[in-house]
Amino acid sequence: GAIGSILGTFVSFYITGGLLGVGGWRIAACLCASYIGGSLNFASTAQALGMVGGDAAAQGQALLAAGMAADNVAMALYL
């Protein structure tokens, strides 16, 4: 479960990471955390990576909102 999510995140980011911009690794980490432990892990990882407040807040919040929307759509389609 968790190891597959982590490996899948690395492979996916390697393939599509350039499309996510400079802070793309942050949203990839948040999505990975979400797949392992749910929305609370998503939010906690975002906070730990400085996407809420801090230096990268403006770009981070926009990326965070897009990531949360993508996560919700993916889970709705999955379920």
C-alpha positions as CSV (number, residue, x, y, z in Angstrom):
1,G,0.0,0.0,0.0
2,A,2.2,2.8,1.3
3,I,5.3,1.7,-0.5
4,G,3.4,1.4,-3.8
5,S,2.0,4.9,-3.3
6,I,5.5,6.3,-2.7
7,L,7.0,4.5,-5.7
8,G,4.1,5.5,-7.9
9,T,4.6,9.1,-6.9
10,F,8.2,9.0,-7.8
11,V,7.5,7.4,-11.2
12,S,4.6,9.8,-11.9
13,F,6.6,12.8,-10.9
14,Y,9.5,11.7,-13.1
15,I,7.2,11.5,-16.1
16,T,4.9,14.5,-15.5
17,G,6.8,16.7,-13.0
18,G,7.8,19.3,-15.5
19,L,4.1,20.1,-16.1
20,L,3.6,21.0,-12.4
21,G,6.1,23.9,-12.3
22,V,8.8,24.7,-9.8
23,G,6.8,23.7,-6.8
24,G,5.4,20.6,-8.3
25,W,7.3,18.3,-6.0
26,R,5.3,19.8,-3.1
27,I,1.9,19.0,-4.6
28,A,3.2,15.5,-5.5
29,A,4.3,15.0,-1.9
30,C,0.8,16.2,-0.6
31,L,-1.0,13.8,-3.0
32,C,1.2,10.9,-2.0
33,A,0.5,11.7,1.7
34,S,-3.2,11.8,0.9
35,Y,-3.2,8.4,-0.7
36,I,-1.4,6.9,2.3
37,G,-3.3,8.6,5.1
38,G,-6.2,10.7,3.8
39,S,-7.0,14.4,3.6
40,L,-5.5,15.1,7.0
41,N,-2.1,13.9,5.8
42,F,-2.6,16.1,2.7
43,A,-3.2,19.2,4.8
44,S,-0.4,18.3,7.3
45,T,2.1,17.8,4.5
46,A,1.1,21.1,2.8
47,Q,1.7,22.9,6.1
48,A,5.0,21.2,6.7
49,L,6.2,22.1,3.2
50,G,5.3,25.8,3.6
51,M,2.4,25.8,1.2
52,V,0.2,27.5,3.8
53,G,1.8,30.6,5.0
54,G,5.6,31.2,4.7
55,D,7.6,32.2,1.7
56,A,5.9,30.1,-0.9
57,A,2.4,30.9,0.3
58,A,1.0,32.7,-2.8
59,Q,2.1,30.1,-5.3
60,G,1.6,27.3,-2.8
61,Q,-2.0,28.1,-2.0
62,A,-3.0,28.1,-5.7
63,L,-1.2,24.9,-6.3
64,L,-2.7,23.5,-3.1
65,A,-6.3,24.3,-4.2
66,A,-5.6,22.7,-7.6
67,G,-4.2,19.6,-5.9
68,M,-7.1,19.3,-3.6
69,A,-9.5,19.6,-6.5
70,A,-7.6,17.0,-8.5
71,D,-7.5,14.7,-5.5
72,N,-11.3,15.0,-4.9
73,V,-12.1,14.3,-8.6
74,A,-9.7,11.3,-8.7
75,M,-11.2,9.8,-5.6
76,A,-14.8,10.5,-6.8
77,L,-14.1,8.7,-10.1
78,Y,-12.3,5.8,-8.2
79,L,-15.1,5.3,-5.7
